[in-house]
C-alpha cells in the first residue's frame, strides 16, 4: 500500500503474509512416502523450518506415523511466532 501524508511525502508499507498452499485439504498421504509442504511468504525474514530447509517455498517431508484422518499442517515464522498459517481443511495420512 502506498500512502501520501499531509506533507506530501510518499511512504510505502508492506503487510507481512504467510500462506500455506499445500497440503490444504482433501489430500491423502501415505506413511513412508515423501510429500512436499508448500507455502508463499511476503515481507517475512526466515530461518530454517527444519534442519536444511530454507525459505524457498517448499519442504520435502517424509510422511510419518501415526495414520490419521484429521491431519493439518501449520507453518510459522521463526522471527514472528504469531505469523502462521494452517491447512484450510483436513487431509489424510494413511
N, CA, C and O atoms as a CHARMM CRD file, in Angstrom:
* protein
*
  376
    1    1 UNK  N      0.84200  -1.15600   0.00000 PROA 1      0.00000
    2    1 UNK  CA     0.00000   0.00000   0.00000 PROA 1      0.00000
    3    1 UNK  C      0.89700   1.23100   0.00000 PROA 1      0.00000
    4    1 UNK  O      1.85900   1.29500   0.76500 PROA 1      0.00000
    5    2 UNK  N      0.59800   2.18400  -0.83000 PROA 2      0.00000
    6    2 UNK  CA     1.32700   3.44500  -0.87500 PROA 2      0.00000
    7    2 UNK  C      0.40500   4.53000  -0.36900 PROA 2      0.00000
    8    2 UNK  O     -0.74100   4.63500  -0.80700 PROA 2      0.00000
    9    3 UNK  N      0.90500   5.34600   0.56200 PROA 3      0.00000
   10    3 UNK  CA     0.09300   6.42800   1.10700 PROA 3      0.00000
   11    3 UNK  C      0.83100   7.75200   0.96200 PROA 3      0.00000
   12    3 UNK  O      2.06000   7.78500   0.90200 PROA 3      0.00000
   13    4 UNK  N      0.08400   8.82100   0.90800 PROA 4      0.00000
   14    4 UNK  CA     0.66300  10.17000   0.87600 PROA 4      0.00000
   15    4 UNK  C      0.19800  10.86900   2.13700 PROA 4      0.00000
   16    4 UNK  O     -1.00400  10.99900   2.36800 PROA 4      0.00000
   17    5 UNK  N      1.16300  11.33200   2.97800 PROA 5      0.00000
   18    5 UNK  CA     0.75600  12.00300   4.21500 PROA 5      0.00000
   19    5 UNK  C      0.61500  13.50200   3.99200 PROA 5      0.00000
   20    5 UNK  O      0.78300  13.98100   2.87100 PROA 5      0.00000
   21    6 UNK  N      0.30900  14.24600   5.04900 PROA 6      0.00000
   22    6 UNK  CA    -0.02300  15.67100   4.94400 PROA 6      0.00000
   23    6 UNK  C      1.07600  16.52300   4.31900 PROA 6      0.00000
   24    6 UNK  O      0.76500  17.50900   3.65000 PROA 6      0.00000
   25    7 UNK  N      2.36200  16.17700   4.51100 PROA 7      0.00000
   26    7 UNK  CA     3.42800  16.99700   3.93000 PROA 7      0.00000
   27    7 UNK  C      3.87400  16.44700   2.57400 PROA 7      0.00000
   28    7 UNK  O      4.98300  16.73900   2.12600 PROA 7      0.00000
   29    8 UNK  N      3.04200  15.67300   1.93400 PROA 8      0.00000
   30    8 UNK  CA     3.24400  15.14500   0.58800 PROA 8      0.00000
   31    8 UNK  C      4.38900  14.15200   0.45200 PROA 8      0.00000
   32    8 UNK  O      4.83300  13.87400  -0.66200 PROA 8      0.00000
   33    9 UNK  N      4.86900  13.61800   1.55200 PROA 9      0.00000
   34    9 UNK  CA     5.87900  12.56700   1.46900 PROA 9      0.00000
   35    9 UNK  C      5.18500  11.26100   1.11000 PROA 9      0.00000
   36    9 UNK  O      4.10100  10.96400   1.61200 PROA 9      0.00000
   37   10 UNK  N      5.80700  10.49900   0.25500 PROA 10     0.00000
   38   10 UNK  CA     5.24200   9.21600  -0.15400 PROA 10     0.00000
   39   10 UNK  C      5.92400   8.12100   0.65900 PROA 10     0.00000
   40   10 UNK  O      7.15100   8.04300   0.70900 PROA 10     0.00000
   41   11 UNK  N      5.12700   7.29200   1.28400 PROA 11     0.00000
   42   11 UNK  CA     5.66900   6.18600   2.06100 PROA 11     0.00000
   43   11 UNK  C      5.03600   4.89400   1.57800 PROA 11     0.00000
   44   11 UNK  O      3.90200   4.88400   1.09700 PROA 11     0.00000
   45   12 UNK  N      5.75500   3.84100   1.70600 PROA 12     0.00000
   46   12 UNK  CA     5.22400   2.52900   1.33300 PROA 12     0.00000
   47   12 UNK  C      5.20500   1.65800   2.57500 PROA 12     0.00000
   48   12 UNK  O      6.16600   1.64200   3.34400 PROA 12     0.00000
   49   13 UNK  N      4.12900   0.94500   2.76600 PROA 13     0.00000
   50   13 UNK  CA     4.06600  -0.01700   3.85400 PROA 13     0.00000
   51   13 UNK  C      3.67400  -1.36400   3.26900 PROA 13     0.00000
   52   13 UNK  O      2.85600  -1.44200   2.35200 PROA 13     0.00000
   53   14 UNK  N      4.25300  -2.40000   3.79700 PROA 14     0.00000
   54   14 UNK  CA     4.02000  -3.74700   3.29400 PROA 14     0.00000
   55   14 UNK  C      3.44600  -4.60700   4.40500 PROA 14     0.00000
   56   14 UNK  O      3.92700  -4.57400   5.53700 PROA 14     0.00000
   57   15 UNK  N      2.43200  -5.36700   4.08300 PROA 15     0.00000
   58   15 UNK  CA     1.83800  -6.29000   5.02900 PROA 15     0.00000
   59   15 UNK  C      2.57100  -7.61800   4.94200 PROA 15     0.00000
   60   15 UNK  O      2.71500  -8.18900   3.86100 PROA 15     0.00000
   61   16 UNK  N      3.03100  -8.10600   6.08500 PROA 16     0.00000
   62   16 UNK  CA     3.66200  -9.42000   6.11300 PROA 16     0.00000
   63   16 UNK  C      2.58400 -10.46700   5.92800 PROA 16     0.00000
   64   16 UNK  O      1.51700 -10.39100   6.53700 PROA 16     0.00000
   65   17 UNK  N      2.86800 -11.45000   5.08000 PROA 17     0.00000
   66   17 UNK  CA     1.89600 -12.52000   4.83700 PROA 17     0.00000
   67   17 UNK  C      2.62000 -13.85600   4.79200 PROA 17     0.00000
   68   17 UNK  O      3.77000 -13.95200   4.36500 PROA 17     0.00000
   69   18 UNK  N      1.92300 -14.86600   5.23900 PROA 18     0.00000
   70   18 UNK  CA     2.39000 -16.24000   5.18700 PROA 18     0.00000
   71   18 UNK  C      1.19500 -17.08200   4.81000 PROA 18     0.00000
   72   18 UNK  O      0.16100 -17.01900   5.47400 PROA 18     0.00000
   73   19 UNK  N      1.31600 -17.88200   3.73800 PROA 19     0.00000
   74   19 UNK  CA     0.17100 -18.63700   3.24300 PROA 19     0.00000
   75   19 UNK  C      0.59500 -20.06500   2.92700 PROA 19     0.00000
   76   19 UNK  O      1.40700 -20.29200   2.03000 PROA 19     0.00000
   77   20 UNK  N      0.04500 -21.02500   3.66100 PROA 20     0.00000
   78   20 UNK  CA     0.27500 -22.43600   3.38900 PROA 20     0.00000
   79   20 UNK  C     -0.53200 -22.81700   2.16600 PROA 20     0.00000
   80   20 UNK  O     -1.75000 -22.63500   2.15400 PROA 20     0.00000
   81   21 UNK  N      0.12100 -23.34900   1.12200 PROA 21     0.00000
   82   21 UNK  CA    -0.59300 -23.70000  -0.10700 PROA 21     0.00000
   83   21 UNK  C     -0.75500 -25.20400  -0.28800 PROA 21     0.00000
   84   21 UNK  O     -1.56300 -25.63100  -1.11300 PROA 21     0.00000
   85   22 UNK  N     -0.02600 -26.00600   0.44400 PROA 22     0.00000
   86   22 UNK  CA    -0.20200 -27.44700   0.32600 PROA 22     0.00000
   87   22 UNK  C      0.55200 -28.19400   1.41300 PROA 22     0.00000
   88   22 UNK  O      1.71600 -27.88100   1.66600 PROA 22     0.00000
   89   23 UNK  N     -0.06600 -29.17000   2.06500 PROA 23     0.00000
   90   23 UNK  CA    -1.41300 -29.67200   1.80600 PROA 23     0.00000
   91   23 UNK  C     -2.43800 -28.68400   2.33700 PROA 23     0.00000
   92   23 UNK  O     -2.21600 -28.03000   3.35600 PROA 23     0.00000
   93   24 UNK  N     -3.53700 -28.58300   1.65100 PROA 24     0.00000
   94   24 UNK  CA    -4.52400 -27.59500   2.04700 PROA 24     0.00000
   95   24 UNK  C     -5.93000 -28.16700   2.14500 PROA 24     0.00000
   96   24 UNK  O     -6.91600 -27.43100   2.12000 PROA 24     0.00000
   97   25 UNK  N     -6.00900 -29.49100   2.25700 PROA 25     0.00000
   98   25 UNK  CA    -7.29100 -30.13700   2.48700 PROA 25     0.00000
   99   25 UNK  C     -7.69000 -31.08100   1.38300 PROA 25     0.00000
  100   25 UNK  O     -7.62400 -30.73300   0.20400 PROA 25     0.00000
  101   26 UNK  N     -8.10900 -32.28500   1.76100 PROA 26     0.00000
  102   26 UNK  CA    -8.59500 -33.26900   0.81000 PROA 26     0.00000
  103   26 UNK  C     -7.55100 -34.25400   0.31600 PROA 26     0.00000
  104   26 UNK  O     -7.89800 -35.24000  -0.33400 PROA 26     0.00000
  105   27 UNK  N     -6.27300 -34.00900   0.61200 PROA 27     0.00000
  106   27 UNK  CA    -5.21300 -34.89500   0.16000 PROA 27     0.00000
  107   27 UNK  C     -5.20800 -36.18900   0.97700 PROA 27     0.00000
  108   27 UNK  O     -5.78800 -36.25100   2.06000 PROA 27     0.00000
  109   28 UNK  N     -4.55100 -37.21500   0.44900 PROA 28     0.00000
  110   28 UNK  CA    -4.33700 -38.46100   1.16300 PROA 28     0.00000
  111   28 UNK  C     -2.86800 -38.82300   1.01000 PROA 28     0.00000
  112   28 UNK  O     -2.42300 -39.16000  -0.08800 PROA 28     0.00000
  113   29 UNK  N     -2.11400 -38.75700   2.09600 PROA 29     0.00000
  114   29 UNK  CA    -0.68100 -39.01600   2.06600 PROA 29     0.00000
  115   29 UNK  C     -0.39300 -40.37000   2.69100 PROA 29     0.00000
  116   29 UNK  O     -0.97100 -40.71200   3.72200 PROA 29     0.00000
  117   30 UNK  N      0.48200 -41.13300   2.08600 PROA 30     0.00000
  118   30 UNK  CA     0.81200 -42.48800   2.53300 PROA 30     0.00000
  119   30 UNK  C      2.04800 -42.43900   3.42800 PROA 30     0.00000
  120   30 UNK  O      3.05200 -41.81900   3.07800 PROA 30     0.00000
  121   31 UNK  N      1.96700 -43.09700   4.58900 PROA 31     0.00000
  122   31 UNK  CA     3.10100 -43.16400   5.50900 PROA 31     0.00000
  123   31 UNK  C      4.29300 -43.76400   4.78200 PROA 31     0.00000
  124   31 UNK  O      4.16200 -44.77800   4.09700 PROA 31     0.00000
  125   32 UNK  N      5.45500 -43.13700   4.92900 PROA 32     0.00000
  126   32 UNK  CA     6.67300 -43.59400   4.27700 PROA 32     0.00000
  127   32 UNK  C      6.93500 -42.90400   2.94800 PROA 32     0.00000
  128   32 UNK  O      8.04800 -42.97800   2.42800 PROA 32     0.00000
  129   33 UNK  N      5.93500 -42.23500   2.38900 PROA 33     0.00000
  130   33 UNK  CA     6.14400 -41.51500   1.13200 PROA 33     0.00000
  131   33 UNK  C      6.75800 -40.15200   1.42900 PROA 33     0.00000
  132   33 UNK  O      6.70200 -39.67400   2.56200 PROA 33     0.00000
  133   34 UNK  N      7.33600 -39.53900   0.42700 PROA 34     0.00000
  134   34 UNK  CA     7.86300 -38.18100   0.56500 PROA 34     0.00000
  135   34 UNK  C      6.90300 -37.22800  -0.12000 PROA 34     0.00000
  136   34 UNK  O      6.58300 -37.39800  -1.29600 PROA 34     0.00000
  137   35 UNK  N      6.44600 -36.22900   0.61200 PROA 35     0.00000
  138   35 UNK  CA     5.48600 -35.26800   0.09000 PROA 35     0.00000
  139   35 UNK  C      6.01900 -33.86200   0.33200 PROA 35     0.00000
  140   35 UNK  O      6.80300 -33.64200   1.25500 PROA 35     0.00000
  141   36 UNK  N      5.60400 -32.92900  -0.48200 PROA 36     0.00000
  142   36 UNK  CA     6.10200 -31.56600  -0.38700 PROA 36     0.00000
  143   36 UNK  C      5.09400 -30.66800   0.31600 PROA 36     0.00000
  144   36 UNK  O      3.92900 -30.59400  -0.07500 PROA 36     0.00000
  145   37 UNK  N      5.56300 -29.98300   1.36600 PROA 37     0.00000
  146   37 UNK  CA     4.79300 -28.94900   2.04300 PROA 37     0.00000
  147   37 UNK  C      5.15500 -27.64700   1.34800 PROA 37     0.00000
  148   37 UNK  O      6.34000 -27.35400   1.18400 PROA 37     0.00000
  149   38 UNK  N      4.16700 -26.85400   0.93200 PROA 38     0.00000
  150   38 UNK  CA     4.43700 -25.63300   0.17400 PROA 38     0.00000
  151   38 UNK  C      3.78400 -24.41900   0.82300 PROA 38     0.00000
  152   38 UNK  O      2.73000 -24.52300   1.45200 PROA 38     0.00000
  153   39 UNK  N      4.43100 -23.26200   0.65700 PROA 39     0.00000
  154   39 UNK  CA     3.90600 -22.01500   1.18600 PROA 39     0.00000
  155   39 UNK  C      4.41800 -20.84100   0.36900 PROA 39     0.00000
  156   39 UNK  O      5.36700 -20.97100  -0.40400 PROA 39     0.00000
  157   40 UNK  N      3.77800 -19.69600   0.54900 PROA 40     0.00000
  158   40 UNK  CA     4.25500 -18.43800  -0.01800 PROA 40     0.00000
  159   40 UNK  C      4.41700 -17.46700   1.13600 PROA 40     0.00000
  160   40 UNK  O      3.73100 -17.57100   2.15300 PROA 40     0.00000
  161   41 UNK  N      5.33300 -16.51900   0.96900 PROA 41     0.00000
  162   41 UNK  CA     5.52300 -15.51200   2.00500 PROA 41     0.00000
  163   41 UNK  C      5.87200 -14.18300   1.35800 PROA 41     0.00000
  164   41 UNK  O      6.49400 -14.13600   0.29600 PROA 41     0.00000
  165   42 UNK  N      5.46400 -13.10900   2.01100 PROA 42     0.00000
  166   42 UNK  CA     5.75100 -11.75400   1.56200 PROA 42     0.00000
  167   42 UNK  C      6.19700 -10.95400   2.77500 PROA 42     0.00000
  168   42 UNK  O      5.49700 -10.91900   3.78700 PROA 42     0.00000
  169   43 UNK  N      7.35300 -10.31200   2.68400 PROA 43     0.00000
  170   43 UNK  CA     7.82200  -9.43300   3.74400 PROA 43     0.00000
  171   43 UNK  C      8.21900 -10.13300   5.01300 PROA 43     0.00000
  172   43 UNK  O      8.18900  -9.52900   6.08500 PROA 43     0.00000
  173   44 UNK  N      8.59500 -11.40300   4.92400 PROA 44     0.00000
  174   44 UNK  CA     8.93600 -12.18500   6.10500 PROA 44     0.00000
  175   44 UNK  C     10.38500 -12.63100   6.00600 PROA 44     0.00000
  176   44 UNK  O     10.81600 -13.13900   4.97100 PROA 44     0.00000
  177   45 UNK  N     11.13400 -12.44100   7.08500 PROA 45     0.00000
  178   45 UNK  CA    12.50500 -12.94600   7.15800 PROA 45     0.00000
  179   45 UNK  C     12.46400 -14.29800   7.84700 PROA 45     0.00000
  180   45 UNK  O     11.80300 -14.46100   8.87200 PROA 45     0.00000
  181   46 UNK  N     13.17000 -15.26300   7.28300 PROA 46     0.00000
  182   46 UNK  CA    13.06900 -16.63400   7.77300 PROA 46     0.00000
  183   46 UNK  C     14.39200 -17.20000   8.22900 PROA 46     0.00000
  184   46 UNK  O     15.46400 -16.77800   7.79500 PROA 46     0.00000
  185   47 UNK  N     14.28400 -18.14500   9.09700 PROA 47     0.00000
  186   47 UNK  CA    15.33700 -19.09600   9.40400 PROA 47     0.00000
  187   47 UNK  C     14.79700 -20.43600   8.92600 PROA 47     0.00000
  188   47 UNK  O     13.66100 -20.51600   8.45800 PROA 47     0.00000
  189   48 UNK  N     15.58700 -21.46900   9.03600 PROA 48     0.00000
  190   48 UNK  CA    15.14300 -22.79300   8.60600 PROA 48     0.00000
  191   48 UNK  C     13.96000 -23.28500   9.43000 PROA 48     0.00000
  192   48 UNK  O     13.92100 -23.09700  10.64500 PROA 48     0.00000
  193   49 UNK  N     12.99600 -23.91500   8.76500 PROA 49     0.00000
  194   49 UNK  CA    11.88700 -24.54300   9.47500 PROA 49     0.00000
  195   49 UNK  C     12.35400 -25.82400  10.14200 PROA 49     0.00000
  196   49 UNK  O     11.96600 -26.12400  11.27100 PROA 49     0.00000
  197   50 UNK  N     13.17900 -26.56800   9.44700 PROA 50     0.00000
  198   50 UNK  CA    13.81200 -27.76500   9.98400 PROA 50     0.00000
  199   50 UNK  C     15.24400 -27.72500   9.48300 PROA 50     0.00000
  200   50 UNK  O     15.56100 -26.93100   8.59700 PROA 50     0.00000
  201   51 UNK  N     16.10600 -28.55100  10.02100 PROA 51     0.00000
  202   51 UNK  CA    17.49000 -28.54100   9.57000 PROA 51     0.00000
  203   51 UNK  C     17.56800 -28.71500   8.06400 PROA 51     0.00000
  204   51 UNK  O     17.02000 -29.67300   7.51600 PROA 51     0.00000
  205   52 UNK  N     18.25000 -27.78800   7.38800 PROA 52     0.00000
  206   52 UNK  CA    18.44100 -27.88800   5.95100 PROA 52     0.00000
  207   52 UNK  C     17.32700 -27.29500   5.11400 PROA 52     0.00000
  208   52 UNK  O     17.38500 -27.37000   3.88600 PROA 52     0.00000
  209   53 UNK  N     16.30000 -26.69900   5.74200 PROA 53     0.00000
  210   53 UNK  CA    15.20300 -26.11500   4.98200 PROA 53     0.00000
  211   53 UNK  C     15.31000 -24.60400   5.01300 PROA 53     0.00000
  212   53 UNK  O     15.38500 -24.00000   6.08300 PROA 53     0.00000
  213   54 UNK  N     15.31800 -23.99700   3.84200 PROA 54     0.00000
  214   54 UNK  CA    15.35100 -22.54300   3.74900 PROA 54     0.00000
  215   54 UNK  C     13.98300 -22.03600   3.34100 PROA 54     0.00000
  216   54 UNK  O     13.10100 -22.83000   3.01400 PROA 54     0.00000
  217   55 UNK  N     13.79500 -20.74900   3.35400 PROA 55     0.00000
  218   55 UNK  CA    12.51500 -20.16100   2.97200 PROA 55     0.00000
  219   55 UNK  C     12.43200 -20.07500   1.45500 PROA 55     0.00000
  220   55 UNK  O     12.42400 -18.98600   0.88000 PROA 55     0.00000
  221   56 UNK  N     12.37000 -21.24300   0.81400 PROA 56     0.00000
  222   56 UNK  CA    12.27200 -21.29800  -0.64800 PROA 56     0.00000
  223   56 UNK  C     10.86900 -21.66100  -1.10700 PROA 56     0.00000
  224   56 UNK  O     10.64000 -21.86500  -2.30000 PROA 56     0.00000
  225   57 UNK  N      9.92800 -21.74500  -0.17500 PROA 57     0.00000
  226   57 UNK  CA     8.54400 -22.00100  -0.52600 PROA 57     0.00000
  227   57 UNK  C      8.11900 -23.44600  -0.48600 PROA 57     0.00000
  228   57 UNK  O      6.95700 -23.74900  -0.75600 PROA 57     0.00000
  229   58 UNK  N      9.03800 -24.36600  -0.15200 PROA 58     0.00000
  230   58 UNK  CA     8.62300 -25.76200  -0.03700 PROA 58     0.00000
  231   58 UNK  C      9.57800 -26.53000   0.85300 PROA 58     0.00000
  232   58 UNK  O     10.71500 -26.11600   1.07500 PROA 58     0.00000
  233   59 UNK  N      9.09900 -27.65500   1.36200 PROA 59     0.00000
  234   59 UNK  CA     9.90500 -28.55300   2.18900 PROA 59     0.00000
  235   59 UNK  C      9.46500 -29.98000   1.90000 PROA 59     0.00000
  236   59 UNK  O      8.29300 -30.31400   2.07400 PROA 59     0.00000
  237   60 UNK  N     10.38700 -30.82000   1.46200 PROA 60     0.00000
  238   60 UNK  CA    10.07900 -32.22500   1.20600 PROA 60     0.00000
  239   60 UNK  C     10.07500 -32.96300   2.54000 PROA 60     0.00000
  240   60 UNK  O     11.08600 -32.99600   3.24200 PROA 60     0.00000
  241   61 UNK  N      8.94200 -33.55000   2.88300 PROA 61     0.00000
  242   61 UNK  CA     8.76900 -34.20600   4.18000 PROA 61     0.00000
  243   61 UNK  C      8.47100 -35.67700   3.97100 PROA 61     0.00000
  244   61 UNK  O      7.60500 -36.02000   3.16600 PROA 61     0.00000
  245   62 UNK  N      9.17000 -36.55500   4.67800 PROA 62     0.00000
  246   62 UNK  CA     8.85300 -37.98000   4.65300 PROA 62     0.00000
  247   62 UNK  C      7.70200 -38.18600   5.62600 PROA 62     0.00000
  248   62 UNK  O      7.85700 -38.02600   6.83700 PROA 62     0.00000
  249   63 UNK  N      6.54600 -38.54100   5.07900 PROA 63     0.00000
  250   63 UNK  CA     5.32900 -38.69900   5.87900 PROA 63     0.00000
  251   63 UNK  C      5.56200 -39.77900   6.92600 PROA 63     0.00000
  252   63 UNK  O      6.05700 -40.86200   6.61500 PROA 63     0.00000
  253   64 UNK  N      5.20300 -39.47700   8.16500 PROA 64     0.00000
  254   64 UNK  CA     5.44200 -40.40900   9.26100 PROA 64     0.00000
  255   64 UNK  C      4.14500 -40.73000  10.00200 PROA 64     0.00000
  256   64 UNK  O      3.12100 -40.07500   9.80500 PROA 64     0.00000
  257   65 UNK  N      4.21200 -41.73600  10.84300 PROA 65     0.00000
  258   65 UNK  CA     3.06600 -42.15000  11.66000 PROA 65     0.00000
  259   65 UNK  C      2.76100 -41.06400  12.67300 PROA 65     0.00000
  260   65 UNK  O      3.61600 -40.22700  12.96000 PROA 65     0.00000
  261   66 UNK  N      1.56900 -41.06600  13.21000 PROA 66     0.00000
  262   66 UNK  CA     0.52600 -42.06100  13.09200 PROA 66     0.00000
  263   66 UNK  C     -0.38900 -41.79800  11.90000 PROA 66     0.00000
  264   66 UNK  O     -0.48400 -40.67700  11.40100 PROA 66     0.00000
  265   67 UNK  N     -1.06000 -42.86300  11.45600 PROA 67     0.00000
  266   67 UNK  CA    -2.10400 -42.69500  10.44800 PROA 67     0.00000
  267   67 UNK  C     -3.23700 -41.91900  11.09000 PROA 67     0.00000
  268   67 UNK  O     -3.60100 -42.17900  12.23700 PROA 67     0.00000
  269   68 UNK  N     -3.79300 -40.97200  10.36000 PROA 68     0.00000
  270   68 UNK  CA    -4.87600 -40.16200  10.91000 PROA 68     0.00000
  271   68 UNK  C     -5.68700 -39.53100   9.78500 PROA 68     0.00000
  272   68 UNK  O     -5.15900 -39.24300   8.71000 PROA 68     0.00000
  273   69 UNK  N     -6.95700 -39.32200  10.03900 PROA 69     0.00000
  274   69 UNK  CA    -7.80400 -38.64500   9.06200 PROA 69     0.00000
  275   69 UNK  C     -7.81400 -37.14300   9.29500 PROA 69     0.00000
  276   69 UNK  O     -7.72400 -36.38900   8.32600 PROA 69     0.00000
  277   70 UNK  N     -7.91800 -36.67200  10.53200 PROA 70     0.00000
  278   70 UNK  CA    -7.90900 -35.21500  10.69000 PROA 70     0.00000
  279   70 UNK  C     -6.49300 -34.65800  10.79900 PROA 70     0.00000
  280   70 UNK  O     -6.07300 -34.25800  11.88500 PROA 70     0.00000
  281   71 UNK  N     -5.74800 -34.62500   9.68900 PROA 71     0.00000
  282   71 UNK  CA    -4.38900 -34.08400   9.69900 PROA 71     0.00000
  283   71 UNK  C     -4.38600 -32.68700   9.08800 PROA 71     0.00000
  284   71 UNK  O     -5.11300 -32.41500   8.13300 PROA 71     0.00000
  285   72 UNK  N     -3.57100 -31.81800   9.64200 PROA 72     0.00000
  286   72 UNK  CA    -3.36100 -30.47600   9.09200 PROA 72     0.00000
  287   72 UNK  C     -1.89900 -30.10700   9.29600 PROA 72     0.00000
  288   72 UNK  O     -1.25000 -30.61000  10.21300 PROA 72     0.00000
  289   73 UNK  N     -1.38500 -29.23600   8.45000 PROA 73     0.00000
  290   73 UNK  CA    -0.02600 -28.72200   8.57200 PROA 73     0.00000
  291   73 UNK  C     -0.11200 -27.26200   8.99900 PROA 73     0.00000
  292   73 UNK  O     -0.94300 -26.50400   8.49800 PROA 73     0.00000
  293   74 UNK  N      0.75400 -26.87900   9.92900 PROA 74     0.00000
  294   74 UNK  CA     0.83600 -25.48900  10.36300 PROA 74     0.00000
  295   74 UNK  C      2.27300 -25.02000  10.18300 PROA 74     0.00000
  296   74 UNK  O      3.20800 -25.70400  10.60000 PROA 74     0.00000
  297   75 UNK  N      2.45300 -23.86500   9.56700 PROA 75     0.00000
  298   75 UNK  CA     3.77400 -23.27500   9.43000 PROA 75     0.00000
  299   75 UNK  C      3.76000 -21.91900  10.12400 PROA 75     0.00000
  300   75 UNK  O      2.75800 -21.20400  10.10500 PROA 75     0.00000
  301   76 UNK  N      4.89900 -21.57800  10.74300 PROA 76     0.00000
  302   76 UNK  CA     5.01500 -20.31300  11.46100 PROA 76     0.00000
  303   76 UNK  C      6.36200 -19.67400  11.16500 PROA 76     0.00000
  304   76 UNK  O      7.34900 -20.36600  10.91400 PROA 76     0.00000
  305   77 UNK  N      6.39100 -18.37900  11.19600 PROA 77     0.00000
  306   77 UNK  CA     7.63000 -17.62800  11.09000 PROA 77     0.00000
  307   77 UNK  C      8.41000 -17.80800  12.37700 PROA 77     0.00000
  308   77 UNK  O      7.84200 -17.69000  13.46300 PROA 77     0.00000
  309   78 UNK  N      9.70000 -18.09400  12.27700 PROA 78     0.00000
  310   78 UNK  CA    10.53200 -18.22600  13.46300 PROA 78     0.00000
  311   78 UNK  C     10.71700 -16.86600  14.13000 PROA 78     0.00000
  312   78 UNK  O     10.80400 -16.78200  15.35500 PROA 78     0.00000
  313   79 UNK  N     10.77700 -15.80200  13.33100 PROA 79     0.00000
  314   79 UNK  CA    11.01600 -14.47300  13.88800 PROA 79     0.00000
  315   79 UNK  C      9.75100 -13.80900  14.41700 PROA 79     0.00000
  316   79 UNK  O      9.83200 -12.84200  15.17400 PROA 79     0.00000
  317   80 UNK  N      8.58800 -14.31400  14.03000 PROA 80     0.00000
  318   80 UNK  CA     7.31900 -13.74400  14.48800 PROA 80     0.00000
  319   80 UNK  C      6.33000 -14.88300  14.67200 PROA 80     0.00000
  320   80 UNK  O      5.59100 -15.22100  13.74600 PROA 80     0.00000
  321   81 UNK  N      6.31000 -15.47500  15.85700 PROA 81     0.00000
  322   81 UNK  CA     5.51400 -16.68400  16.09300 PROA 81     0.00000
  323   81 UNK  C      4.01700 -16.48100  15.92800 PROA 81     0.00000
  324   81 UNK  O      3.27600 -17.45700  15.81600 PROA 81     0.00000
  325   82 UNK  N      3.55600 -15.23400  15.90900 PROA 82     0.00000
  326   82 UNK  CA     2.13300 -15.00500  15.68700 PROA 82     0.00000
  327   82 UNK  C      1.79000 -15.03400  14.20300 PROA 82     0.00000
  328   82 UNK  O      0.61200 -15.02200  13.84400 PROA 82     0.00000
  329   83 UNK  N      2.80400 -15.07100  13.33100 PROA 83     0.00000
  330   83 UNK  CA     2.59200 -15.12100  11.88700 PROA 83     0.00000
  331   83 UNK  C      2.61300 -16.57800  11.45500 PROA 83     0.00000
  332   83 UNK  O      3.67900 -17.16900  11.27900 PROA 83     0.00000
  333   84 UNK  N      1.42400 -17.15400  11.28400 PROA 84     0.00000
  334   84 UNK  CA     1.28700 -18.57700  10.97900 PROA 84     0.00000
  335   84 UNK  C      0.18400 -18.78500   9.95100 PROA 84     0.00000
  336   84 UNK  O     -0.64000 -17.90200   9.71400 PROA 84     0.00000
  337   85 UNK  N      0.18500 -19.97000   9.34300 PROA 85     0.00000
  338   85 UNK  CA    -0.93300 -20.38700   8.50600 PROA 85     0.00000
  339   85 UNK  C     -1.08500 -21.88800   8.66500 PROA 85     0.00000
  340   85 UNK  O     -0.11200 -22.61000   8.88600 PROA 85     0.00000
  341   86 UNK  N     -2.32400 -22.34200   8.54900 PROA 86     0.00000
  342   86 UNK  CA    -2.66200 -23.75100   8.71900 PROA 86     0.00000
  343   86 UNK  C     -3.45000 -24.21600   7.50100 PROA 86     0.00000
  344   86 UNK  O     -4.16100 -23.42500   6.88200 PROA 86     0.00000
  345   87 UNK  N     -3.32700 -25.49100   7.15600 PROA 87     0.00000
  346   87 UNK  CA    -4.12300 -26.06800   6.07200 PROA 87     0.00000
  347   87 UNK  C     -5.57700 -25.64000   6.23000 PROA 87     0.00000
  348   87 UNK  O     -6.09000 -25.58900   7.34800 PROA 87     0.00000
  349   88 UNK  N     -6.24800 -25.33100   5.11500 PROA 88     0.00000
  350   88 UNK  CA    -7.63700 -24.88000   5.17100 PROA 88     0.00000
  351   88 UNK  C     -8.60600 -25.97900   5.59300 PROA 88     0.00000
  352   88 UNK  O     -9.66700 -25.69800   6.15000 PROA 88     0.00000
  353   89 UNK  N     -8.24100 -27.22100   5.32800 PROA 89     0.00000
  354   89 UNK  CA    -9.12900 -28.34700   5.68900 PROA 89     0.00000
  355   89 UNK  C     -8.26100 -29.56700   5.99300 PROA 89     0.00000
  356   89 UNK  O     -7.05700 -29.57300   5.73800 PROA 89     0.00000
  357   90 UNK  N     -8.89700 -30.59200   6.54000 PROA 90     0.00000
  358   90 UNK  CA    -8.19400 -31.82100   6.89300 PROA 90     0.00000
  359   90 UNK  C     -7.71000 -32.56100   5.66200 PROA 90     0.00000
  360   90 UNK  O     -8.31400 -32.47600   4.59300 PROA 90     0.00000
  361   91 UNK  N     -6.60900 -33.29300   5.82400 PROA 91     0.00000
  362   91 UNK  CA    -6.17500 -34.26600   4.84300 PROA 91     0.00000
  363   91 UNK  C     -5.88700 -35.55400   5.58100 PROA 91     0.00000
  364   91 UNK  O     -5.92800 -35.58600   6.81100 PROA 91     0.00000
  365   92 UNK  N     -5.59300 -36.63000   4.84400 PROA 92     0.00000
  366   92 UNK  CA    -5.44100 -37.96300   5.44300 PROA 92     0.00000
  367   92 UNK  C     -4.00200 -38.42500   5.38100 PROA 92     0.00000
  368   92 UNK  O     -3.32200 -38.22700   4.37500 PROA 92     0.00000
  369   93 UNK  N     -3.53600 -39.04300   6.45700 PROA 93     0.00000
  370   93 UNK  CA    -2.25900 -39.77200   6.47600 PROA 93     0.00000
  371   93 UNK  C     -2.62600 -41.22200   6.68900 PROA 93     0.00000
  372   93 UNK  O     -3.25100 -41.57200   7.69000 PROA 93     0.00000
  373   94 UNK  N     -2.23200 -42.08100   5.73200 PROA 94     0.00000
  374   94 UNK  CA    -2.61200 -43.49100   5.83200 PROA 94     0.00000
  375   94 UNK  C     -1.42800 -44.40400   5.66100 PROA 94     0.00000
  376   94 UNK  O     -1.57500 -45.62400   5.71800 PROA 94     0.00000
